[in-house]
Amino acid sequence: MTNLPEVSDWGAGIYQIEQTDPVLGGPPNLETGAGIANVQAQQLAERTAWLKAQIAAAVATMIAAVIATGTGLTGGGALDAGLTLAADLADQAVAEAGSDNTKLMTALRTRQVVDIAINALVGAAPAQLDTLNELATAITDNGDTSAALTALTASKFGTADLADQDEVEAGTDNANLMTPLRVGQAVAALTPIPALSRYFESSQQTITSGGLLTLAHSMGGEPKLLTFELICITAEDGWSVGDILSVQMGGHTSSSVSRANVAYCPNASEVVIRFSSVTNCFTTCHKTSGAHAFLSNANWTLIMRAFA
């Protein structure tokens, strides 16, 4: 029996035996077609040999590598030349000094350092007063001591003088302190409100003969501009349900203003609207013919928009 010839090589692929290839044994040669049945085995064997060589080289590099030690470790060397590693541990004196940053601490050394720190804190206190709980209990039980500590604390920490709202808004006091509430009040007082930046829109209002509407707007100031729209809810004079008509009801100030059969009066908190005691408070023109038309109160609703 003869072994396949093989070399260490990673070929680009493994040959696929085709249906037209004759099944021939013997030494494989893909170019000539000789021993075609053994080509795949040879390619796989060569890949295996290549992998073995790569792994062997990597292992040799690792074994020959020199391992250096760092903080807290001693020794070193190569894996194949007697590598030794050991921890560089602090002794009790080094641990208690607390100044060496190159050695490692064990649980024993850590406990020794903690015990020394606690003993230094407790000092020569008697056993019944060597914990915080025992100290707190002793102070609470001793009324004179508790009162003395309270008075001492009060003498060291006075009450801060806080600015009131008038001082905040004036902005001239440089002695009293500000709280978050006062800061917010100062910002609000000093920040100007842009013109017409506040807005209110009413819901659809019923128009009734002789009726009164009081619409609270909550804008914090008297409106500078009012607009009114009629919404058709029953078809009339060529207008369809859902049509919207802008209506001009005249200029307005804080005094009452009247136009046609509607009067309104705005102020800083609400707008009062009074309808005349007629069935046609608003007039317009016919949508298609342009003829003058009287709108029935029941066929329309009113929306008001206010700007301040």
Secondary structure, 3 states (H helix, E strand, C coil): CCCCCCCCCCCCCCCCCCCCCCCCCCCCECCCCECHHHHHHHHHHHHHHHHHHHHHHHHHHHHHCEECCCCCEEEEEEHHHCCEEEECECCHHHHHHCCCCCCECCHHHHHHHHHHHHHHHHCCCCHHHCCHHHHHHHHHHCHHHHHHHHHHHHHHCCCCCECCHHHHHHCCCCCCECCHHHHHHHHHHHCCCCCCCCEEECCCEECCCCCEEEEECCCCCCCCEEEEEEEECCCECCECCCCEEEECCCCCCCCCEEECCEEEEECCCEEEEEECCCCCCEEEECCCCCCEEEECHHHEEEEEEEEC
